[in-house]
Amino acid sequence: MTLIPIIIDTDPGIDDALALVYALNAARLEVVGVTTVHGNVGIERTTRNALGLLEFARPGARVPVARGAAQPLLGAAESDAGFVHGIEGLGNTPVFTPRTAPHALPAWQFICERVAERPGEITLCAIGPLTNLAHALAHSPAVARQVAGVVIMGGALRVPGNITPHAEYNLWADPAAAAAVLAAPWPITLVGLDVTTQVICPPEYFRHIAEAAPRVGGFVAQLAEFYIDFYRRHAGLSGCQLHDPSALIALTHPALFTAESLPVAVNTHGERRGRIFQSAPQEAAGQGTKAQPDGSITVLTDVDADLVKEVFMLTLSAADQGRRGN
């Protein structure tokens, strides 16, 4: 089996943590690095959480973690999502005290150097605000032609947003970065709320994972308790939506998703800040946004939610045995 080398750009965050655990145990993925960004909580917490999660989920894996941007491209971060993920970012689980330190390079330089070392091989998996990717483009524009692709958990094309009626959180948190990233000449797959909100996991789903893998799965189930409680109180759901893990599963199991090639742009300011929309490049430019040429962004628009949940469960159920799952 040919492995897919990836760098995960993340702001852990409960669903980021679930995505990291999946990636570290997925048979098809080679995690060559993790970069952290502001978002669900501040950069100190997201970096600490990433380091701790890697040490816990794959002891001895030696995956480097590079600390990234503490604030958006323009101005300071307006808010985090601690009300969703807990003050420390990982619900009610104990706070990690990592034994390892972040990589010496900042996230954007780390991304550019690793990609340049393996041109055409590495996929960037961005599951937080896109600030680090925008900095990487500014640092070395060549990175856009050296990556194998970019998978982004972000956007809400034909469904409501989750931070405003119009916008998904990751793009809303840094719309200027999102505009730069979506306009760059690299192959993008956009995994937004159109598909991720369909993947809903109830409490018993995580209990099955905990029974199969008491150490890693038990931790995952504890994470999910806080997350599920948020969805129950604020959305009236009986489970949590599997946002960030769905983006990784879209990379390992693309046949489970329906895709369309669309010209997509993002609003950068105003009431509709962070909203993505289908638009010809000239129309986007007229609204103060940018877009790639027609058809150059792959947007996922539907999903076999049951099979996505099955892939996630089977992969995490093998985590304690050190086996790489689906």
Buried (B, 14 or more C-beta within 10 A) or exposed (E): EEBBBBBBBBBBBBBBBBBBBBBBBBEBBBBBBBBBBBBBBBBEBBBBBBBBBBBBBBEEEEBBBBBBBBBBBEEEBEEBBBEBBBEBBBBEBEEBEBEEEBBEBBBBBBBBBBBEEEEEBBBBBBBBBBBBBBBBBEBBEEBBEBBBBBBBBBBBBEBEBBBBEBBBBBBBBBBBBBBBBBBBEBBBBBBBBBBBBBBBBBBEBBBBBBEBBEEBBBBBBBBBBBBBBBBBEEBEBEBBBBBBBBBBBBBBBEEBBEBBEBBBBBBBEEEBBBBBBBBEBEBBBEBEBBBBEEEBBBBBBEBBBEBBBBBBBBBBBBBBEEEBBB
